[in-house]
Amino acid sequence: MKVRFNDAERELILALAQYNGIQPAALVR
């Protein structure tokens, strides 16, 4: 998935990824 996020969205996604135990790199590339 090639989607650009702004800093705030990226921070939220990384936080959710860590909370869910997902590899952040898989979501934000």
Residue pairs with C-beta under 8 A, 6 or more apart in sequence:
1 27
1 29
2 29
5 13
5 28
10 28
13 24
13 27
13 28
14 24
14 27
14 28
17 23
17 24
17 26
17 27
17 28
18 24
